[in-house]
């Protein structure tokens, strides 16, 4: 074991020249002493495991802290030693990494657990430092390599967990080197008979495959050299589990029935132009291969233009005739740059590995970047000019850029300390009181959570507790919070919810509620609105058959189609004037406009008087009949612009919007308040400047509908510059309503500006 630790130190010094050997040896001795009474299931001393994890980790060029943490990762959890002792002896960074390993050990999955997808995401959300995830994956890989010494039941559980949680995480991080090994070991333990069958089939053709790959390498090298393309060509057999998945997908039983059991890689130099990555030579290489060999149809995949979700980039194509002239074996060829290849192998870890690469070599020619760090630009130019490789002469900017990067990054440790796992920085993971994990977008509210639990829970939601405390209905949830939804049997969704919900599911469920609730009402309202417009134009009203709508845009509509059209008008999806323009000719409309009355537009009041004796209905957070009380600090009344504050145990306190007390209160507990009832409606003209696109009028109309604002009239003005002008006349009830709707209008895609005209 002592020899092994010295081998680890020597290997680490290749990428950490100033490695503190004494610190690594102290960590080894500390772990050895802590685990001295423990044995592995194989009967070996327990210290073999952390040493093996450190060895696996070396492929990823870890920093010193991560190597030390690999040796100590089980000490705090499995021995009497504490994290505080680790921190005192080896520093806070090592302590943090070990604590991260302890936390991740709590993430467990059951066989066929429906929560595995969310468990994977929770796993990554808990591990803020990527090094913790990498440590855990290396830890799991060594455990899988020694799985045969564990009882069958536990072996089955660990293999399932690894296949469902750990291997996909490695794939999500782009670390295919670990992913393929984990999958093969899981496959071997979960389905040993099928594994052995495929393995034996592969062994029978091993020599032929090796010869084929060598021939293919030779052919590719010669072909590319003739075209002046400098590249490294390599080939590999695909993993056993990968081949098993292909057999399942294609419904085949024999390896001989599938052709892409191995792949060739063409790795090209990185090129940077004007400080940006240049990928044109990748596509040039693809064109050469397709010109020299026969490509298979429908076998081309461009992961350069459209990378995989984990960041993987490469061109994939399948061609005939690479290996043997008499054997037209289809062969997959992957074309990528050196940086892309690095990422394909090591995933997120390549972000620091690539910066500390000591050399870059193509076709036996290398430029030592470590030496180049201390050279002048002139010397670098000479180094580039000295090679006969045509493409590499274009890489002066790239080499100089790498030199600059190297100087800016003082050491790998500094880089890795700042590297966090932020793959899900647009997602949050919150839990029910029973511990079920819900995956939601960042900014999601308790309403989004409620609908994620069940539609009925969302529809009956009246409030929420987060970590035991009542919060506003529009509260922005955060990672790891426990959410308890408060429901009431006769409760119903509010249109106000549509202004803050973030999930499509919640939005669709709320809209579906109102569609079902207001179907008849929308039909009635749509007929009334259309009849009003017909009357203005001097046209007869709709009869029972809705005959005026029999033909629209030259197409005949069924009675149901006509009814659905009226419902859309009633809920604001279509405007009456828009529909009539599609029903009547321009001449008919022009004649009708002679009968149309000019609309008087009143001016917007600065303040809307409301008599308290009218007992207006107060909406708090969009909900009526919520308990509230007026505070004395600002003498708020129904006449003022109001805002609510969620107190602890005293309901909602009502303040003036400009109350100075609110400045010292938490924004997360503020909630909008509006007063309705007994208030006159005022017509207002609104001008909306938009970029033309399909559905823009519908989307704008929906904003008015969601705000319960009636559209009196609509017209389209002359185009200004590149913008189209849409003019609306709407009715508002209260002072804040206009500001709110203008703000929401400007959030609509393609809307440039929304302003009040009068």
C-alpha angles and dihedrals in degrees: 000000000000089000091051094054090052089050089053091050093050092048091048092051089064089073099020104048092174095049114156098235093184092057092052091048091049090052090050092050092045092051092043091053093045093050097038094114094045130091133193119239086257090062093249122129110274092237087074089074100057090042090053091048089053090050092052089047093057091076087070096053095239123195122250095264091055092050090051091047090051090058092046102035097110098037099089094044102040105030140047092259116106137221088244090060090049091050093049093050103035107020139259095283092059090044090053092050092050091048089052090054090051091052094048091050087068092062104096133165131203127224109286090358108181087210096063094107092054090042089058091051093045088050091057094040090055093050104068092172115065090213090068091056091047091050091050093050092050089047091052092047092057091046089053091050090058097039095117091076093061127088113271095246094052091041090056092049094049093047092050091047091049093049094045101040116011103040092049090049090053088049092047089054090047094242097140091163089069097031096059093046093050092048094050092049091048091048091050092054100037099043107017097163095053090042092054092046093054092041093053091048090053093048091055090059098034096109092045091049092049091051092046092052091049091050091047091050091052094048093047093047092050093045094050094042090056088057093047093250113148111209146143112237122201139161136207140182115242119247122270092244091049090053090047090055090050091051090050093047094049095039092239130144103196131060088224089067094065123062106195098072091128136029137209121222126209108195115194130192119267113253126195123191122187089350093304132105114263118209101169093106089060091061091042089057090049090053091051092052093048090049094050099038135035111260120213115239118250092012099103120105124180109205091160096068091033109027122201116262090260092056098259113154129187143116114250123196135157121221137177130238105025101125112036129005092222094045114061095199114173109235130193114228122195116201118196144139124257092259091049090049091050090053092046090057103036105019116196090000089068089072090080098023093059094053093054098044107135097209143010116210133183124179095347094310119111139181111204106224093186090062091040091062091077096042127099120245088254091056090049091052089053091050091053094044091052094069123083093214106117096207096047091058085067091056099077091107091048094052092046089049091053090049090054092048091050091053093048093051106066096192141345092249091061091051095047094046088063096044111103131178100252099155089122099039088130093054137066129202117212131170141224117234086262092057100255110150119229121197112215137164118262111273093031116154134218087264090059088049093048093054090045087059095047138322092242091052089053094047092050096042114129100160146338144230120215115196087345097308127108112245134184115274090246094050113142107239121223135210116287097009121143111229125200115187118216111216136188122201098229096036122121137196121272128226086226089070090069089068094065112018113113105193123082089220093059093043092050093047092051092048091046089054092055093042091056093041098046102035095113092036092051090050091051093044092046092052091047093049093047092047090052090054092045090052091051089054093047093249125139116259123255117281126214091275091050086231095171088067095049092108125032125169087355092300126115115239125209119230090258091051090052091050091049089050091054090049089054090051091048093054093042101252089122130027119228092234091051091053093047091052086059093046103043130047121249090252092054091050093048091052090047094052090067087071094045115110120228112247120235111225117205122208121255113258118235091223129014112222116226123183113222090214088068088069095220122209111258119213114202114190086346092303124115125218096026116155112257143156134202115240125223098224094086104013092238119191139173089270093065135078101261142200131185130226121206106229127195106259098340101083121232120340115208120220137172111264090243095044108142091217089069091066090074095046128093113265091215090067096050116105131188120254128195132177122220137171131078092025123133119238118236126204113232131184116225126189117204121192112204145169109242115257138143112276098014094125091048092051092048092048091052089059090058092046093050089051091049090241118150117227109221099179143353134198137167117234132206116294113258117204103313095332129096118220121225118188121200132182110202139170121240130190108196143024102258095043095083096050090049095050093046090052092049092047091057089054091061114105113262094014109129100180141351120198140168114245101195 
